């Protein structure tokens, strides 16, 4: 039986039609790769979701726990967020 672990943080990235057109799919891939190869004390999981119904602000993502929402984010902003979580988890 495999061991089930609960991640410390979960980043949900919308890859619905409008978010995908504005870079959501590529940002999901980058964030997923970062989380997979990161070296840090936190376990970060990246989850693709279909729609948050906030299409005017695409692309959208949310970080849990903490209920942090990002709108119209870029690759640079996502990587900066993930690095900051990894370096100082209590700051987020």
C-alpha positions in Angstrom: 0.0 0.0 0.0 1.4 3.4 -0.9 1.7 6.2 1.6 -0.7 9.1 1.1 0.8 12.5 1.9 -1.0 15.8 2.2 0.9 18.7 0.5 1.9 21.8 2.5 0.7 24.1 -0.3 -1.5 23.6 -3.4 -1.4 25.9 -6.3 -4.5 25.7 -8.5 -4.1 27.0 -12.0 -7.0 27.6 -14.3 -6.5 26.2 -17.8 -10.0 26.9 -19.1 -10.5 28.3 -22.6 -9.8 32.0 -21.9 -7.0 31.3 -19.3 -5.4 28.9 -21.7 -5.4 31.5 -24.5 -3.7 33.9 -22.2 -0.9 31.5 -21.1 -2.6 29.4 -18.4 -1.6 26.0 -19.9 2.1 26.9 -20.4 2.2 28.4 -16.9 0.7 25.2 -15.5 3.5 23.2 -17.1 6.2 25.5 -15.8 4.8 25.5 -12.3 4.3 21.7 -12.3 7.9 21.2 -13.4 9.2 23.6 -10.7 7.2 21.8 -8.0 8.5 18.4 -9.2 12.1 19.5 -9.2 12.2 21.9 -6.2 14.5 21.4 -3.3 12.9 22.7 -0.2 11.2 21.9 3.1 7.7 22.3 1.7 5.7 19.9 -0.5 4.0 22.0 -3.2 1.4 20.4 -5.5 0.2 22.1 -8.7 -3.3 21.3 -9.8 -4.9 22.2 -13.2 -8.6 23.3 -12.9 -11.0 24.1 -15.8 -12.7 27.3 -14.8 -13.0 29.7 -11.9 -15.6 31.9 -13.7 -13.3 34.9 -13.5 -12.5 35.0 -17.2 -12.1 38.8 -17.3 -9.0 38.5 -15.2 -7.4 35.5 -17.0 -5.2 33.8 -16.3 -6.2 33.0 -12.7 -4.6 30.9 -10.0 -5.0 30.4 -6.3 -2.7 29.3 -3.6 -4.0 27.3 -0.7 -4.0 27.4 2.3 -4.1 31.1 2.7 -6.6 31.8 -0.1 -4.2 33.8 -2.1 -5.5 34.7 -5.6 -3.5 35.9 -8.6 -5.0 37.4 -11.7 -3.3 38.2 -15.0 -0.1 36.7 -13.7 3.0 35.9 -15.7 5.5 33.1 -15.8 8.0 35.3 -13.8 5.4 36.1 -11.1 4.5 32.4 -10.6 8.1 31.3 -10.4 8.8 34.1 -7.9 5.8 33.0 -5.8 6.9 29.4 -5.8 10.5 30.3 -4.9 9.4 32.6 -2.1 7.1 29.8 -0.7 10.0 27.4 -0.8 12.5 29.8 0.9 10.3 31.1 3.6 7.1 29.2 4.1 5.9 31.2 7.0 5.9 34.4 4.9 3.0 33.2 2.8 
